[in-house]
């Protein structure tokens, strides 16, 4: 079963949730190999932290039954 979390400018992830998102993307972007700082900037852009158009982040977590 998948658990879906949505983050946006009104529902921000906690500091630990944000770090988990950055870690996951850093470890799984493979050939793109974006630096952690760039991944964090893209998350901040989506969450409208600072000047940006904003957006949202969806996180899907597979839960064991």
C-alpha positions as CSV (number, residue, x, y, z in Angstrom):
1,X,0.0,0.0,0.0
2,X,1.3,3.5,-0.9
3,X,1.1,6.4,1.5
4,X,1.1,9.7,-0.4
5,X,2.3,13.0,1.2
6,X,1.9,16.3,-0.5
7,X,4.0,19.4,0.5
8,X,3.5,22.9,-0.7
9,X,4.0,26.5,0.6
10,X,1.1,26.0,3.1
11,X,2.1,22.5,4.2
12,X,5.9,22.5,4.6
13,X,7.9,19.4,5.5
14,X,9.7,19.3,8.8
15,X,13.5,19.7,8.8
16,X,13.9,15.9,9.0
17,X,11.4,15.2,6.2
18,X,13.1,17.7,4.0
19,X,16.5,16.0,4.7
20,X,15.0,12.6,3.8
21,X,13.7,14.0,0.5
22,X,17.2,15.5,-0.3
23,X,18.9,12.2,0.7
24,X,16.6,10.1,-1.5
25,X,17.0,12.3,-4.5
26,X,20.8,12.6,-4.0
27,X,21.1,8.9,-3.9
28,X,18.8,8.0,-6.7
29,X,19.4,10.6,-9.4
30,X,22.2,8.4,-10.8
31,X,23.6,9.9,-14.0
32,X,22.3,13.4,-13.3
33,X,24.3,13.5,-10.1
34,X,22.9,16.8,-8.9
35,X,24.7,18.3,-5.9
36,X,22.8,18.3,-2.6
37,X,22.7,22.1,-2.6
38,X,21.0,22.2,-6.0
39,X,18.5,19.6,-4.9
40,X,17.7,21.7,-1.8
41,X,17.3,24.8,-4.0
42,X,14.8,23.0,-6.2
43,X,12.8,21.8,-3.1
44,X,12.9,25.4,-1.7
45,X,11.6,26.7,-5.1
46,X,8.7,24.2,-5.2
47,X,7.8,25.1,-1.6
48,X,8.1,28.9,-2.3
49,X,10.8,29.4,0.3
50,X,12.1,32.7,-1.1
51,X,11.1,34.3,-4.4
52,X,9.6,31.7,-6.8
53,X,6.5,30.7,-8.6
54,X,6.1,27.8,-6.2
55,X,4.7,24.4,-6.8
56,X,4.4,21.2,-4.8
57,X,6.2,18.0,-4.0
58,X,4.5,14.5,-3.9
59,X,6.2,11.8,-1.8
60,X,5.0,8.2,-2.2
61,X,6.1,5.8,0.5
62,X,5.5,2.0,0.2
63,X,4.2,0.7,3.5
64,X,4.5,-2.9,4.6
65,X,1.2,-4.5,5.6
